[in-house]
């Protein structure tokens, strides 16, 4: 299925594969690489193949809670920042 121009019809996976999620394009390459890893290892497995219009606040909160319980606070904040960039 081709990706539609309407962002609501794009899944989180399609965004990640397309490299279209960048919280701040002016960031250094190492920061962008960390954000890509955060997206690939945490956001995509958690939010899966849901289209953007199907991701609920509850799912985002679960991602944040899991990060807070299993990773360093800075890593959890980065994960949330990446997810926030998806919806900006």
C-alpha positions as CSV (number, residue, x, y, z in Angstrom):
1,X,0.0,0.0,0.0
2,X,1.5,3.3,-1.0
3,X,2.1,6.0,1.6
4,X,-0.6,8.7,1.4
5,X,0.3,12.3,1.7
6,X,-2.1,12.7,4.7
7,X,0.0,12.2,7.8
8,X,-2.9,10.5,9.6
9,X,-2.6,7.6,7.2
10,X,1.1,7.0,7.8
11,X,2.1,4.4,10.4
12,X,4.9,4.9,13.0
13,X,6.9,2.3,11.2
14,X,6.6,4.1,7.8
15,X,7.7,7.3,9.5
16,X,10.7,5.6,11.0
17,X,11.7,3.8,7.8
18,X,11.3,7.0,5.8
19,X,13.6,8.9,8.1
20,X,11.0,11.6,8.5
21,X,11.1,11.9,12.2
22,X,13.7,14.5,13.3
23,X,13.1,16.4,16.5
24,X,15.5,19.2,15.5
25,X,17.3,19.1,12.1
26,X,20.0,21.3,13.4
27,X,21.2,18.7,15.9
28,X,24.6,17.0,15.6
29,X,24.8,13.7,13.7
30,X,25.4,11.8,16.9
31,X,22.2,13.2,18.4
32,X,20.2,12.2,15.3
33,X,21.7,8.7,15.5
34,X,20.6,8.3,19.2
35,X,17.1,9.5,18.3
36,X,17.0,6.9,15.4
37,X,18.0,4.2,17.9
38,X,15.3,5.3,20.3
39,X,12.7,5.3,17.6
40,X,13.8,1.8,16.3
41,X,14.2,0.1,19.7
42,X,11.4,1.7,21.7
43,X,8.8,3.7,19.9
44,X,8.3,1.4,16.9
45,X,8.0,-1.8,18.9
46,X,5.6,-0.1,21.4
47,X,3.4,1.7,18.9
48,X,3.8,-0.8,16.1
49,X,2.0,-0.5,12.9
50,X,-0.7,1.9,14.2
51,X,-1.5,4.8,11.9
52,X,-0.8,8.1,13.6
53,X,-4.5,8.8,13.9
54,X,-4.9,5.5,15.8
55,X,-2.2,6.0,18.5
56,X,-3.9,6.8,21.7
57,X,-2.7,8.9,24.7
58,X,-2.8,5.7,26.7
59,X,-0.3,4.0,24.4
60,X,2.1,6.9,24.6
61,X,1.7,6.9,28.4
62,X,2.6,3.2,28.5
63,X,5.7,3.9,26.4
64,X,6.7,6.7,28.9
65,X,6.0,4.5,31.9
66,X,8.0,1.6,30.5
67,X,10.9,3.9,29.9
68,X,10.7,5.4,33.4
69,X,10.7,1.9,34.9
70,X,13.4,0.2,32.8
71,X,15.8,2.9,31.5
72,X,17.7,5.9,32.7
73,X,15.6,9.1,33.1
74,X,17.5,10.8,30.3
75,X,16.8,7.8,27.9
76,X,13.1,7.9,28.8
77,X,13.0,11.6,28.1
78,X,14.7,11.1,24.8
79,X,12.1,8.4,23.9
80,X,9.3,10.7,24.8
81,X,10.9,13.5,22.8
82,X,11.1,11.3,19.7
83,X,7.4,10.3,20.0
84,X,6.5,14.0,20.6
85,X,8.3,14.9,17.4
86,X,6.2,12.3,15.5
87,X,3.1,14.2,16.4
88,X,4.4,17.7,15.9
